[in-house]
Every structure is written in C-alpha cells, then in structure tokens.
Amino acid sequence: MLESASSLKLFLSVDLVGSTEFKTKHLSENLTSDKDWRSSIVECFERFNRALREHQKSYIELNYNYWKFLGDELIYYVDIKQPQTLVNGLKIFIDTIKEMRKFNPIKELPIKGTAWIAGFPVINMSFRNDYDNNNVGSFDFIGPSIDAGFRISKYSTADYLCITAELAYFLFQYMSKPNSDYHNKNLPLYFYKLENIKGLLEGELYPIYYIEISELQNKFNSMKGSKEANPKESLAYLDELFKSVNNELFFCKPYLLGDMDNVIFGDFPESHKRYIQTMAKELIS
C-alpha cells in the first residue's frame, strides 16, 4: 500500500567500524566456533539500542522506529512532526554514539553513524512490505534521498557523522531562525568536501557535511583553526545547488507540513503540491 500524505522522516544508521577484520581475526583464532564474534556484535547493537531507548525517555515526541538490519548496520527512522523533533532526534542519537565510545565492551568495534532525511511521497516512496517473509506488513522506503544516505555513509568515521545535503540545509535553516536553540545542542556542523558520487545530483558535485563526534577531534580542529560551517554562506551555496540541479522531483529543499497541509518549516513547492493532489485523486479512484 502506498502513502499519499506528505511526510518527512529522519534516518539514522549505526555501523560497526572494522567488523570484517574483527570476524576474520576471531574465526582464525578459533576455527571450530564462530560464536564469539557473533555474540560480540549482537552485544554491541543491543547495548546501543538500550542506551538509545533510555535517552529517548526524556522526549515524549520521539520514537525511533526500527527499519532494517543490513549486515553490520542497524537503521532507524523517526517521523518528524516538528522541526525540533528532528534536531532532538539527531542529538540523542549522537549522544548515544558518544556514550558507546566510552562504555563499548568491545574496543575493537568502534561505532560510526550516518544521518539523512527523506520527504514523501514526491521524491521518495514508502510502502507496506508484504514480500519479506520475516517482516510482512512492515514499511519499506526507496528513492533518491534514501540512495544518498547510503552513498555518503562510506565517508562517515568513528569521529565524523556524515549527513546529506538536504539534512544540512534543514539544520542551517533551523539554526538561522530567531531564538534558535541549535547551538545549545552541541552538534558542531562542518563542511567536509565535494565528491562526484555516481547517481547523485545528475553530474553535480555532491557536498558532504559532518557533525563531530569525538571531543579529541573537536579540540584538534580548534587547534588547527577549523571553523564550523557558516549558516548564511552555506544556505546561499546550497540554494544555488538546488537551483542548478533544477529538478524538484529529484532533489528539493526540505519542508515540513502540518495535519492540514499548513507549512510548518521550509517552502512547499507548487510542483510537489500538484503531485500530491494528483496522487491522492488516483488512489481514491
């Protein structure tokens, strides 16, 4: 079943760094059993999930929904109803990664994270999955924004949580609002680099941003004079990038609608409005 109502979701990926080497090492040390590496990886994810749920209790508007498990990667999504829900959801996720850095029982398996947002149903599509026998009735998600999140995850490290251009734009907008509380969240946002990533932005170089995870890396950046990305300059650059790509059905500035389709955050493009109206009529008929 397809969804026709507009929605915005935050996707959060937690991955284990060096898991392949970890498995190989422990298999070679004990060729008769692979129980040790499996139980270690399961323990890492279980501890992370428990810590995340514990942090979540302070924010009643937040719900980390389990999406899928891919190899050594666990992915959650959060339904965004208000701008601060997104920022709080990101902060709690990062705080949990920081906590795991200190208390991770398996030091050989540091954790890295990646974050992205996806708007539905115009650019991306959500549907009820009745094909996976293990998860019949669960929701699945596909689309360019989902692809972007997976593509940039390879640039994330245990020190840097990389985010997509759309999420960066949302955060720059949020921190530019009068009386914004963003700078109280301890989410230092930096520009990383431009990359030619296959399948993204129709040939334009893709800008990768990151949020610092490591306090040591934060001190090193301060020492070498690295500055956080300037919101005004970054928004101006990203505005030009959206304009250059010139395809709102593929790559669009993020927005958030309320229950009556009133605009809560960002700008609701006419092309998206027409698409949603047409889709709703087709589903009714």
Secondary structure as GFF3:
##gff-version 3
##sequence-region A 1 285
A	DSSP	beta_strand	7	16	.	.	.	ID=ss1
A	DSSP	alpha_helix	19	29	.	.	.	ID=ss2
A	DSSP	alpha_helix	35	56	.	.	.	ID=ss3
A	DSSP	beta_strand	65	70	.	.	.	ID=ss4
A	DSSP	beta_strand	73	80	.	.	.	ID=ss5
A	DSSP	alpha_helix	83	103	.	.	.	ID=ss6
A	DSSP	beta_strand	111	120	.	.	.	ID=ss7
A	DSSP	beta_strand	125	129	.	.	.	ID=ss8
A	DSSP	beta_strand	138	142	.	.	.	ID=ss9
A	DSSP	alpha_helix	144	152	.	.	.	ID=ss10
A	DSSP	three_ten_helix	153	155	.	.	.	ID=ss11
A	DSSP	beta_strand	160	163	.	.	.	ID=ss12
A	DSSP	alpha_helix	165	176	.	.	.	ID=ss13
A	DSSP	three_ten_helix	182	184	.	.	.	ID=ss14
A	DSSP	beta_strand	189	195	.	.	.	ID=ss15
A	DSSP	three_ten_helix	201	203	.	.	.	ID=ss16
A	DSSP	beta_strand	206	212	.	.	.	ID=ss17
A	DSSP	alpha_helix	215	224	.	.	.	ID=ss18
A	DSSP	alpha_helix	231	245	.	.	.	ID=ss19
A	DSSP	beta_strand	256	257	.	.	.	ID=ss20
A	DSSP	beta_strand	263	265	.	.	.	ID=ss21
A	DSSP	alpha_helix	270	284	.	.	.	ID=ss22
###
